């Protein structure tokens, strides 16, 4: 009997987005006869352990990134941690080299983990950010990113190559020395279903602390007297799922993929961050949303502005959000016609 090739799938632990968009990749590897091995740290690893309890899970060294409390300090706090991040990347590389020998790994798919590659086996890097926006320092952060991307055999961009597209200048370069780019189409673990509507608004939170908590507290206040049914998913990955109801709001600490798919389909309007994984989920489902970018995260601020300017979705700064702003959602066309079918057989030929 032929032994299955082992593919290491390693998402970055930055909010939940990188982990959740790896779910369709892990499922596709399983259905194409590969054996995925999952590697990450923190909440990203916890989430994938819940989704795939039957698989082998390995813990990677944490980047230990600390986030600024104020959005305006976000960039400087991140730049100050660059030496620590570079050291974590080196640790990742050493750890992966050991695992390749120990577990007989045949291929690697890294979602934004810059040190997870190996010169002897095919290694893929997934990113939607070929341009890394950091204001006046964007050229440096982009150059640094490209330096690491070049160490991989291929770079997969979860978007379409032409226009209209979802990432804009983040995922499309006018000129580049990167030779191995592949646009694979948007990645989502969710599917459109015809179900009875249940919630007027679904609030779904994710992303780094302390900003996730700040937004949770603000939205709880804003929606407390809302007179239509609201589903509020806090994005806290804990050991047990907890559910409680207050007035018209049903609170969950987290949901698994199956529950989330149903919840999205049952909800009329979505209030969320403009993180790219959430955007791809909304595009797959053709949903209308209101975006509140994480303060100081240039990428989310850029995407929110792009979709507002294109008439796709309204948005505002976190401190300016009030519940009446969601009345603008129906005036925008929503994320439509972006879902694509990914040719996994074609992509996995590399392994």
TINUVEX-559391 format. One record per residue: residue number from 1; x, y, z of N, C-alpha, C in turn. Coordinates in steps of 0.2 Angstrom, whole numbers, plus 5000, padded with zeros to 4 digits. Atoms other than C-alpha are relative to their C-alpha. Layout:
ATOM   resi   n_east   n_north   n_up   ca_east   ca_north   ca_up   c_east   c_north   c_up
ATOM    NUM        X         Y      Z         X          Y       Z        X         Y      Z
...
END
This chain:
ATOM   resi   n_east   n_north   n_up   ca_east   ca_north   ca_up   c_east   c_north   c_up
ATOM      1     5004      4994   5000      5000       5000    5000     5004      5006   5000
ATOM      2     4996      4994   5001      5007       5017    4995     4999      5004   5006
ATOM      3     5000      4996   4994      5011       5028    5010     4998      5007   4997
ATOM      4     5002      4994   5001      5003       5045    5010     5006      5005   5001
ATOM      5     4995      4995   4999      5014       5060    5007     4998      5005   5006
ATOM      6     5002      4996   4994      5015       5071    5023     5002      5008   4998
ATOM      7     5000      4993   5002      5012       5090    5020     4999      5004   5007
ATOM      8     5000      4996   4994      5016       5102    5035     4996      5006   4998
ATOM      9     5004      4994   5001      5003       5116    5035     5001      5004   5006
ATOM     10     4998      4995   4994      5009       5131    5046     4997      5007   4999
ATOM     11     5002      4993   5000      4998       5146    5048     5003      5005   5006
ATOM     12     4998      4995   4995      5004       5162    5057     4994      5001   5006
ATOM     13     5004      4999   4995      4996       5165    5074     4999      5007   5001
ATOM     14     5001      4993   5000      4989       5182    5071     4993      5001   4999
ATOM     15     5007      5001   5000      4971       5183    5076     4998      4993   4998
ATOM     16     5002      5007   5002      4961       5168    5068     5001      4999   4993
ATOM     17     5000      5001   5007      4962       5172    5050     5004      4996   4996
ATOM     18     4996      5005   5004      4977       5163    5044     4999      4993   5002
ATOM     19     5002      5007   4999      4972       5147    5053     4993      4998   4997
ATOM     20     5006      5002   5003      4954       5148    5047     5000      4999   4992
ATOM     21     5000      5001   5007      4959       5150    5029     5004      4994   4998
ATOM     22     4997      5006   5002      4970       5135    5030     4996      4994   5000
ATOM     23     5005      5006   4999      4955       5124    5034     4998      4997   4993
ATOM     24     5001      5003   5006      4950       5122    5016     5006      4997   4996
ATOM     25     4994      5003   5003      4968       5118    5011     5001      4993   5003
ATOM     26     4999      5006   4996      4969       5105    5025     4995      4994   4997
ATOM     27     5005      5005   5002      4953       5097    5019     5001      4998   4993
ATOM     28     4999      5002   5007      4958       5097    5001     5006      4996   4999
ATOM     29     4994      5005   5000      4975       5089    5005     4997      4993   5002
ATOM     30     5003      5007   4998      4965       5075    5014     4996      4997   4994
ATOM     31     5004      5004   5006      4953       5072    4999     5005      4999   4994
ATOM     32     4996      5002   5006      4968       5072    4987     5006      4995   5002
ATOM     33     4996      5006   4999      4977       5058    4996     5006      5002   5004
ATOM     34     4994      4998   4996      4990       5068    5007     4998      4999   5007
ATOM     35     5001      5000   4992      4992       5067    5026     5003      5007   5002
ATOM     36     4998      4993   4997      4992       5085    5033     5003      4999   5007
ATOM     37     4998      4999   4994      5002       5089    5048     5000      5007   5002
ATOM     38     5001      4993   4999      4997       5105    5057     5005      5003   5005
ATOM     39     4995      4997   4996      5010       5117    5065     4998      5007   5001
ATOM     40     5001      4993   4998      5006       5134    5074     5002      5001   5007
ATOM     41     5000      4999   4993      5005       5141    5091     4994      5004   5002
ATOM     42     5005      4996   4998      4993       5150    5102     4993      4998   4998
ATOM     43     5007      5001   5002      4974       5152    5097     5000      4997   4993
ATOM     44     5000      5003   5007      4978       5147    5079     5001      4993   5001
ATOM     45     4999      5007   4999      4984       5130    5085     4994      4997   5003
ATOM     46     5006      5003   4996      4969       5128    5097     4994      4999   4995
ATOM     47     5006      5000   5005      4957       5132    5083     5001      4994   4996
ATOM     48     5000      5006   5005      4964       5119    5071     5000      4993   5004
ATOM     49     5001      5006   4996      4965       5106    5085     4993      4998   5001
ATOM     50     5008      5001   5000      4946       5108    5087     4998      4998   4994
ATOM     51     5003      5002   5007      4943       5107    5068     5003      4993   4998
ATOM     52     4997      5006   5003      4955       5092    5065     5003      4996   5006
ATOM     53     4997      5004   4995      4957       5082    5081     5004      4994   4998
ATOM     54     4997      5006   5003      4962       5067    5071     5008      5001   4998
ATOM     55     4994      4999   5003      4978       5075    5064     5006      5001   5005
ATOM     56     4995      4999   4996      4995       5077    5071     5001      5008   5001
ATOM     57     4999      4992   4999      4998       5095    5079     5006      5001   5003
ATOM     58     4993      4998   4997      5015       5102    5082     5000      5008   5002
ATOM     59     5000      4993   4998      5019       5118    5091     5006      5004   4998
ATOM     60     4995      4996   5002      5030       5131    5083     5002      5005   5005
ATOM     61     4998      4995   4996      5040       5144    5092     4996      5007   4999
ATOM     62     5004      4994   5001      5029       5160    5095     5004      5006   4998
ATOM     63     4997      4994   5001      5033       5176    5088     4999      5005   5005
ATOM     64     5001      4996   4994      5027       5184    5104     4999      5007   4999
ATOM     65     5001      4993   5002      5021       5200    5096     4995      5003   5005
ATOM     66     5004      4996   4995      5014       5213    5108     4997      5006   4996
ATOM     67     5004      4995   5004      5001       5225    5101     4999      5006   5004
ATOM     68     5001      4993   4996      4999       5244    5105     4993      5000   5002
ATOM     69     5007      4999   4997      4984       5249    5115     4997      5006   4995
ATOM     70     5002      4994   5004      4983       5265    5104     5002      4998   4992
ATOM     71     4999      5001   5007      4981       5263    5085     5006      5004   4997
ATOM     72     4995      4996   5003      4993       5277    5081     5007      4997   5002
ATOM     73     4994      5002   4998      5007       5268    5090     5001      4993   4997
ATOM     74     4999      5007   5002      5004       5251    5081     5006      4999   4996
ATOM     75     4995      5001   5004      5017       5253    5068     5007      5000   5004
ATOM     76     4994      4999   4996      5031       5259    5080     5001      4994   5004
ATOM     77     5000      5006   4995      5027       5245    5092     5003      4994   4996
ATOM     78     4999      5006   5004      5028       5232    5078     5008      5001   4997
ATOM     79     4993      4999   5002      5045       5240    5071     5005      4998   5005
ATOM     80     4995      5001   4994      5053       5239    5088     5001      4992   5001
ATOM     81     5000      5007   4999      5049       5220    5088     5003      4996   4994
ATOM     82     4997      5004   5006      5058       5216    5071     5005      4996   5002
ATOM     83     4994      5005   4999      5074       5209    5079     4997      4994   5003
ATOM     84     5003      5005   4997      5063       5198    5090     4996      4995   4995
ATOM     85     5003      5004   5005      5053       5192    5075     5005      4996   4995
ATOM     86     4994      5003   5004      5069       5189    5065     5003      4994   5003
ATOM     87     4997      5005   4996      5075       5178    5079     4995      4994   5000
ATOM     88     5005      5006   5000      5058       5168    5079     5000      4997   4993
ATOM     89     4999      5003   5007      5060       5166    5060     5005      4994   5000
ATOM     90     4994      5004   5000      5077       5158    5063     4998      4993   5004
ATOM     91     5003      5005   4996      5069       5147    5077     4996      4995   4996
ATOM     92     5004      5004   5004      5056       5141    5065     5004      4996   4995
ATOM     93     4996      5004   5005      5068       5136    5052     5004      4994   5003
ATOM     94     4997      5005   4997      5078       5126    5064     4995      4994   5003
ATOM     95     5006      5004   4998      5062       5118    5071     4998      4995   4994
ATOM     96     5003      5004   5006      5056       5113    5054     5005      4995   4997
ATOM     97     4995      5004   5002      5073       5106    5049     5000      4993   5004
ATOM     98     5000      5006   4995      5072       5094    5064     4993      4996   4998
ATOM     99     5007      5004   5001      5053       5089    5060     5001      4997   4993
ATOM    100     5000      5003   5007      5057       5086    5041     5004      4993   5001
ATOM    101     4997      5006   4999      5069       5072    5047     4996      4995   5005
ATOM    102     5003      5004   4995      5059       5066    5062     4993      4997   4997
ATOM    103     5006      5002   5003      5042       5065    5053     4999      4998   4993
ATOM    104     5000      5002   5007      5047       5062    5035     4996      5005   4996
ATOM    105     5004      4995   5003      5039       5078    5029     5002      5000   4993
ATOM    106     4999      4999   5007      5037       5079    5010     4999      5006   4997
ATOM    107     5001      4994   5003      5031       5096    5007     4997      5005   5006
ATOM    108     5002      4995   4995      5027       5113    5016     4995      5005   4997
ATOM    109     5004      4995   5002      5013       5125    5015     5000      5005   5006
ATOM    110     5000      4995   4995      5016       5141    5026     4996      5006   4998
ATOM    111     5004      4994   5001      5003       5154    5028     5003      5006   5004
ATOM    112     4997      4994   4997      5014       5170    5032     5005      4998   5006
ATOM    113     4995      5002   4995      5026       5160    5043     5007      5000   4996
ATOM    114     4995      4998   5005      5042       5167    5035     5006      4995   5001
ATOM    115     4995      5005   5000      5054       5153    5042     4998      4993   4999
ATOM    116     5002      5007   5001      5044       5138    5038     5001      4998   4993
ATOM    117     4999      5003   5006      5052       5131    5023     5007      4996   5001
ATOM    118     4994      5004   4999      5066       5119    5019     5003      4999   4993
ATOM    119     4997      5000   5007      5078       5119    5004     5000      4993   4996
ATOM    120     5001      5007   5003      5076       5100    5001     4993      4998   4998
ATOM    121     5007      5002   5001      5057       5099    5000     4996      5006   4997
ATOM    122     5004      4995   5003      5044       5109    4990     4997      5004   5005
ATOM    123     5003      4996   4994      5039       5124    5001     4996      5006   4996
ATOM    124     5005      4995   5003      5024       5136    4997     4999      5005   5006
ATOM    125     5002      4994   4995      5021       5153    5005     4993      5003   4998
ATOM    126     5007      4997   5002      5003       5159    5006     5000      5007   5003
ATOM    127     5001      4993   4998      5000       5178    5007     4996      5004   4996
ATOM    128     5004      4996   5004      4988       5191    5001     5004      5007   5000
ATOM    129     4996      4994   4999      5001       5205    5005     5007      5000   4997
ATOM    130     4994      4999   5003      5014       5207    4992     5003      5007   5001
ATOM    131     4999      4993   4998      5014       5225    4997     4999      5000   5008
ATOM    132     5001      4999   4993      5016       5227    5016     4999      5007   5002
ATOM    133     5001      4993   4998      5008       5243    5021     5002      5002   5007
ATOM    134     4999      4998   4994      5016       5252    5035     5001      5008   5000
ATOM    135     4999      4992   5001      5014       5271    5030     5007      5001   4996
ATOM    136     4993      4998   5003      5031       5279    5026     5005      4995   4999
ATOM    137     4995      5006   5000      5040       5263    5029     4998      4994   4996
ATOM    138     5003      5006   5004      5030       5252    5017     5005      4997   4995
ATOM    139     4995      5003   5004      5045       5251    5005     5005      4995   5003
ATOM    140     4995      5005   4997      5056       5243    5018     4997      4994   5002
ATOM    141     5004      5006   4998      5043       5231    5025     4999      4996   4994
ATOM    142     5001      5004   5006      5039       5226    5007     5006      4996   4998
ATOM    143     4993      5003   5002      5057       5223    5003     5002      4994   5004
ATOM    144     4998      5005   4996      5060       5213    5018     4995      4994   4999
ATOM    145     5005      5006   5001      5044       5202    5015     5002      4996   4993
ATOM    146     4998      5003   5006      5050       5199    4997     5007      4996   5001
ATOM    147     4994      5003   4998      5067       5194    5004     4999      4993   5002
ATOM    148     5002      5006   4998      5059       5180    5013     4996      4995   4995
ATOM    149     5004      5004   5005      5046       5175    5000     5004      4996   4995
ATOM    150     4996      5003   5005      5060       5171    4988     5003      4994   5002
ATOM    151     4997      5006   4997      5066       5157    4999     4995      4994   4999
ATOM    152     5005      5006   5001      5050       5147    4994     5000      4999   4993
ATOM    153     5000      5002   5007      5047       5137    4978     4994      5004   4997
ATOM    154     5006      4996   5003      5030       5146    4975     4997      5004   5006
ATOM    155     5003      4995   4995      5020       5160    4983     4992      5000   4997
ATOM    156     5007      5001   5002      5001       5157    4982     4996      5007   5003
ATOM    157     5004      4994   4997      4990       5173    4983     4992      4998   4999
ATOM    158     5007      5001   5000      4972       5170    4988     4995      5005   4997
ATOM    159     5004      4994   5003      4964       5182    4975     5000      4998   4993
ATOM    160     5000      5001   5008      4961       5183    4956     5006      5005   4998
ATOM    161     4994      4996   5003      4975       5190    4945     4998      5006   4997
ATOM    162     5002      4994   5004      4965       5202    4935     4995      5005   5005
ATOM    163     5005      4995   4996      4952       5216    4940     4993      4998   4998
ATOM    164     5000      4998   4993      4940       5217    4949     5003      4995   5004
ATOM    165     4997      5005   4995      4949       5209    4963     4999      5002   5007
ATOM    166     5002      4998   4993      4948       5209    4982     5006      5003   5004
ATOM    167     4994      4997   4997      4966       5214    4987     5003      5007   4998
ATOM    168     4997      4994   5003      4970       5229    4976     5007      5000   5000
ATOM    169     4992      4999   5000      4988       5235    4978     5003      4995   5005
ATOM    170     4997      5005   4995      4991       5223    4993     5002      4994   4996
ATOM    171     4998      5006   5004      4991       5208    4981     5002      5000   4993
ATOM    172     4998      4999   5008      4995       5215    4964     5006      5005   5000
ATOM    173     4994      4995   5001      5012       5223    4960     5001      5002   4993
ATOM    174     4999      4997   5007      5015       5234    4945     5007      4997   4997
ATOM    175     4994      5004   5003      5033       5227    4943     5003      4997   5006
ATOM    176     4997      5004   4994      5042       5214    4954     5005      4995   4997
ATOM    177     4995      5005   5002      5057       5202    4954     4998      4993   5003
ATOM    178     5002      5006   4998      5046       5189    4962     4997      4996   4994
ATOM    179     5001      5004   5006      5045       5175    4949     4994      4995   5000
ATOM    180     5004      5006   4998      5034       5161    4957     4994      5002   5003
ATOM    181     5006      4998   4997      5018       5170    4960     4994      4996   4997
ATOM    182     5006      5003   5003      5001       5160    4958     4994      5003   5003
ATOM    183     5007      4997   4997      4984       5168    4960     4996      4994   5000
ATOM    184     5003      5007   4999      4974       5153    4967     4992      5002   5000
ATOM    185     5007      4998   4999      4957       5163    4969     4999      5000   5008
ATOM    186     5001      5000   4993      4949       5167    4986     4999      4994   5004
ATOM    187     5000      5006   4996      4950       5154    5000     4995      5001   5005
ATOM    188     5005      5000   4995      4935       5151    5011     4998      4993   5002
ATOM    189     5002      5007   4997      4930       5136    5022     4992      5000   5000
ATOM    190     5008      5000   5000      4911       5142    5020     4997      4999   4993
ATOM    191     5003      5001   5006      4898       5138    5008     4993      5003   5000
ATOM    192     5006      4997   5000      4882       5147    5003     4994      4995   5000
ATOM    193     5005      5005   4999      4866       5138    5009     4993      5004   5000
ATOM    194     5007      4997   5000      4847       5142    5007     4997      4998   5007
ATOM    195     5003      5002   4993      4841       5143    5025     4995      5006   5002
ATOM    196     5004      4994   4997      4828       5153    5035     5004      5005   5003
ATOM    197     4996      4994   4997      4834       5170    5040     4998      5000   5008
ATOM    198     5001      5001   4993      4836       5170    5059     5002      5007   5004
ATOM    199     4997      4994   4996      4847       5186    5064     5000      5006   4995
ATOM    200     4999      4993   5004      4846       5204    5058     5007      5001   4999
ATOM    201     4993      4998   5000      4864       5207    5062     5004      4994   5003
ATOM    202     4995      5005   4997      4879       5195    5065     5006      5004   5001
ATOM    203     4993      4996   4999      4894       5203    5074     5005      4994   5001
ATOM    204     4994      5005   4999      4910       5193    5072     5006      5003   5001
ATOM    205     4993      4996   4998      4926       5198    5081     5006      4995   4999
ATOM    206     4994      5004   5001      4943       5192    5078     5006      5005   5001
ATOM    207     4994      4996   5000      4961       5199    5078     5003      5001   5007
ATOM    208     4996      4999   4994      4974       5204    5091     4997      5004   5005
ATOM    209     5001      4997   4994      4972       5209    5108     5005      5006   5001
ATOM    210     5006      4999   4996      4969       5222    5116     4994      5002   4996
ATOM    211     5005      4996   5004      4959       5229    5101     4994      4995   4999
ATOM    212     5006      5005   5001      4948       5213    5100     4995      5002   5006
ATOM    213     5004      4998   4994      4942       5217    5118     4997      5007   5000
ATOM    214     5003      4994   5001      4940       5235    5115     4994      5001   4996
ATOM    215     5006      5000   5005      4928       5232    5100     4995      4996   5003
ATOM    216     5005      5004   4997      4919       5219    5110     4996      5004   5005
ATOM    217     5003      4996   4995      4915       5231    5124     4996      5005   4997
ATOM    218     5004      4994   5004      4910       5245    5112     4994      4997   4997
ATOM    219     5006      5003   5003      4898       5234    5102     4995      4997   5004
ATOM    220     5005      5002   4995      4890       5226    5117     4996      5006   5002
ATOM    221     5003      4993   4997      4886       5244    5123     4995      5002   4994
ATOM    222     5004      4997   5006      4880       5249    5105     4994      4996   4999
ATOM    223     5005      5004   5002      4869       5234    5102     4995      4998   5006
ATOM    224     5004      5002   4994      4861       5232    5120     4993      5001   5000
ATOM    225     5007      4999   5000      4845       5240    5116     4997      4999   4993
ATOM    226     5002      5002   5006      4844       5234    5098     4994      4996   5000
ATOM    227     5007      5003   4999      4826       5228    5095     4999      4994   4995
ATOM    228     5000      5006   5004      4830       5214    5082     5005      4995   5002
ATOM    229     4995      5005   4998      4839       5198    5084     5007      5001   4998
ATOM    230     4993      4999   5001      4858       5199    5085     5004      4994   5002
ATOM    231     4995      5005   4998      4871       5185    5085     5007      5003   5001
ATOM    232     4994      4997   4999      4887       5190    5093     5005      4995   5002
ATOM    233     4995      5005   4999      4902       5179    5091     5007      5004   5002
ATOM    234     4994      4996   4997      4917       5186    5102     5006      4998   4997
ATOM    235     4993      5002   5002      4931       5176    5094     5005      4999   5005
ATOM    236     4995      5002   4995      4938       5170    5110     5000      4992   5000
ATOM    237     4999      5007   5001      4945       5152    5107     5001      4997   5007
ATOM    238     4999      5003   4994      4942       5143    5124     4999      4993   5000
ATOM    239     5001      5008   5000      4941       5125    5130     4993      4998   4998
ATOM    240     5007      5002   5001      4922       5124    5130     4997      5006   4997
ATOM    241     5004      4995   5004      4910       5133    5119     4995      5003   5006
ATOM    242     5006      4997   4995      4898       5145    5130     4996      5004   4996
ATOM    243     5005      4997   5004      4882       5152    5124     4996      5004   5006
ATOM    244     5005      4997   4996      4871       5165    5133     4996      5006   4997
ATOM    245     5004      4996   5003      4857       5176    5129     4998      5006   5004
ATOM    246     5002      4994   4997      4853       5194    5134     4996      5004   4996
ATOM    247     5004      4996   5004      4838       5203    5128     5000      4996   4993
ATOM    248     5000      5002   5006      4839       5201    5109     5007      4997   4997
ATOM    249     4994      5002   5003      4857       5196    5108     5002      4993   5003
ATOM    250     4997      5007   4998      4864       5178    5108     5007      5000   4999
ATOM    251     4993      5000   5000      4882       5177    5113     5003      4993   5000
ATOM    252     4995      5006   5000      4895       5164    5108     5007      5002   5001
ATOM    253     4993      4998   4999      4913       5164    5114     5003      4998   4993
ATOM    254     4998      5001   5007      4917       5155    5097     4996      4995   4997
ATOM    255     5003      5005   5003      4910       5144    5084     5004      4996   4996
ATOM    256     4996      5004   5004      4917       5129    5074     4997      5002   4993
ATOM    257     5002      4998   5007      4916       5130    5055     4993      4999   4998
ATOM    258     5007      5002   5002      4900       5121    5053     4995      5005   5003
ATOM    259     5005      4995   4997      4891       5132    5065     5000      5007   4997
ATOM    260     4999      4993   5003      4899       5148    5057     4996      5000   4993
ATOM    261     5003      5000   5007      4893       5143    5040     4992      5001   5000
ATOM    262     5007      4999   4999      4875       5141    5046     4998      5007   5002
ATOM    263     5001      4994   4997      4876       5157    5056     5001      5006   4995
ATOM    264     4999      4996   5006      4883       5167    5041     4993      5000   4996
ATOM    265     5006      5000   5005      4869       5161    5030     4993      5002   5003
ATOM    266     5007      4998   4997      4855       5164    5043     5000      5008   5002
ATOM    267     5000      4993   4998      4861       5182    5045     4999      5005   4994
ATOM    268     5002      4995   5005      4855       5197    5035     5006      5005   4999
ATOM    269     4994      4996   5001      4870       5209    5039     5005      4998   5005
ATOM    270     4994      5002   4996      4887       5207    5046     5004      5006   5002
ATOM    271     4996      4995   4997      4897       5218    5057     5007      4997   5002
ATOM    272     4994      5003   4999      4916       5214    5057     5006      5004   4999
ATOM    273     4994      4997   5002      4934       5218    5055     5001      5000   4993
ATOM    274     4999      5001   5008      4940       5221    5037     5007      4996   4999
ATOM    275     4994      5005   5001      4953       5207    5039     4998      4996   4994
ATOM    276     5001      5003   5006      4956       5198    5023     4996      4993   5000
ATOM    277     5003      5006   5000      4950       5181    5028     4992      5001   5001
ATOM    278     5007      4998   4999      4933       5188    5034     4997      5002   4993
ATOM    279     5002      4997   5007      4932       5197    5017     4999      4994   4995
ATOM    280     5001      5005   5004      4935       5181    5008     4994      4996   5001
ATOM    281     5006      5004   4998      4921       5172    5018     4994      5004   4997
ATOM    282     5006      4996   5002      4909       5186    5014     4999      5000   4992
ATOM    283     5000      5000   5007      4914       5186    4996     4997      4993   4997
ATOM    284     5002      5007   5002      4911       5167    4995     4992      4999   5001
ATOM    285     5007      5001   4998      4893       5169    5003     4996      5006   4997
ATOM    286     5003      4994   5003      4889       5186    4993     4996      5004   5006
ATOM    287     5003      4997   4994      4885       5194    5010     5002      5008   5000
ATOM    288     4999      4992   4998      4883       5213    5015     5003      5001   5007
ATOM    289     4997      4999   4993      4894       5220    5029     5001      5007   5001
ATOM    290     4998      4993   4998      4899       5235    5039     5007      4998   5003
ATOM    291     4993      5002   4997      4918       5235    5042     5003      5005   5005
ATOM    292     4997      4996   4995      4927       5242    5057     5008      4997   5000
ATOM    293     4993      5003   5000      4946       5240    5054     5003      5001   5006
ATOM    294     4996      4999   4994      4958       5237    5068     5004      5006   5000
ATOM    295     4997      4993   5000      4965       5254    5073     5008      4999   4999
ATOM    296     4993      5000   5001      4983       5256    5066     5002      4995   4995
ATOM    297     4999      5005   5005      4982       5241    5055     4999      5002   4993
ATOM    298     5001      4996   5007      4986       5249    5038     4996      4995   4995
ATOM    299     5003      5005   5005      4981       5233    5028     4992      5001   5001
ATOM    300     5007      5000   4999      4963       5233    5036     4997      5007   4998
ATOM    301     5003      4993   5002      4961       5252    5034     5000      5001   4993
ATOM    302     5000      4999   5007      4966       5251    5016     4994      4996   4997
ATOM    303     5005      5004   5003      4954       5237    5012     4993      5003   5002
ATOM    304     5006      4997   4999      4940       5246    5021     4998      5006   4996
ATOM    305     5001      4994   5005      4943       5262    5011     4999      4998   4993
ATOM    306     5001      5003   5007      4944       5252    4995     4993      4998   4999
ATOM    307     5007      5003   5001      4927       5243    4997     4995      5006   5001
ATOM    308     5005      4995   4999      4919       5259    5003     5000      5004   4993
ATOM    309     4999      4996   5007      4926       5269    4987     4997      4996   4995
ATOM    310     5003      5004   5006      4920       5254    4976     4993      4999   5001
ATOM    311     5008      5001   4999      4902       5255    4983     4999      4993   5003
ATOM    312     5002      5007   4998      4904       5237    4991     4998      5000   5007
ATOM    313     5002      5001   4992      4903       5240    5010     5002      5007   5003
ATOM    314     4998      4994   4996      4902       5255    5022     5005      4998   5005
ATOM    315     4995      5001   4994      4915       5257    5036     5001      5006   5004
ATOM    316     4998      4995   4997      4921       5268    5049     5005      4998   5005
ATOM    317     4995      5001   4995      4934       5270    5063     4997      4997   5006
ATOM    318     5002      5003   4994      4932       5260    5079     4996      5005   5004
ATOM    319     5003      4996   4995      4929       5275    5090     4994      5004   4997
ATOM    320     5006      4996   5003      4916       5283    5078     4994      4995   4999
ATOM    321     5005      5005   5002      4905       5267    5076     4994      5001   5005
ATOM    322     5006      5000   4996      4887       5269    5082     4995      4995   4996
ATOM    323     5004      5006   5003      4873       5256    5079     4996      5003   4994
ATOM    324     5004      4998   5006      4863       5267    5067     5004      5000   4994
ATOM    325     4996      5000   5006      4878       5267    5055     4998      4993   4996
ATOM    326     5002      5006   5004      4872       5249    5050     4995      5001   4995
ATOM    327     5006      4998   5005      4857       5257    5041     5003      5001   4993
ATOM    328     4997      4999   5007      4870       5261    5027     5001      4994   4996
ATOM    329     4998      5006   5004      4873       5243    5023     4996      4998   4994
ATOM    330     5003      5002   5006      4859       5240    5011     5001      5005   4994
ATOM    331     4998      4995   5005      4865       5256    5001     5006      4998   4996
ATOM    332     4994      5003   5003      4880       5246    4996     4999      4993   4997
ATOM    333     5002      5006   5004      4881       5231    4984     5002      4994   5003
ATOM    334     4998      5006   4997      4890       5219    4995     5006      4997   4996
ATOM    335     4995      5003   5004      4904       5207    4990     4997      4994   4996
ATOM    336     5003      5005   5004      4897       5198    4975     5005      4998   4994
ATOM    337     4996      5003   5006      4904       5187    4961     5007      4999   5001
ATOM    338     4993      5001   4999      4921       5184    4969     5001      4993   5001
ATOM    339     4998      5007   4998      4919       5166    4973     5003      4996   4994
ATOM    340     4997      5004   5005      4930       5154    4963     5001      4993   5002
ATOM    341     4999      5007   4999      4933       5136    4961     5008      4999   4999
ATOM    342     4993      5001   5000      4951       5131    4966     5002      4993   4997
ATOM    343     4998      5006   5003      4960       5118    4956     5006      4997   5004
ATOM    344     4996      5002   4995      4968       5109    4970     5005      4995   4997
ATOM    345     4996      5005   5004      4975       5094    4959     5006      5004   4997
ATOM    346     4995      4996   5004      4984       5107    4949     5006      5003   5005
ATOM    347     4996      4997   4995      4991       5116    4965     5005      4995   5003
ATOM    348     4996      5005   4996      4997       5100    4974     5005      4996   4995
ATOM    349     4995      5004   5004      5007       5094    4959     5007      5002   5002
ATOM    350     4994      4998   4997      5021       5103    4967     5003      4995   5004
ATOM    351     4998      5005   4995      5022       5089    4980     5000      4993   4997
END
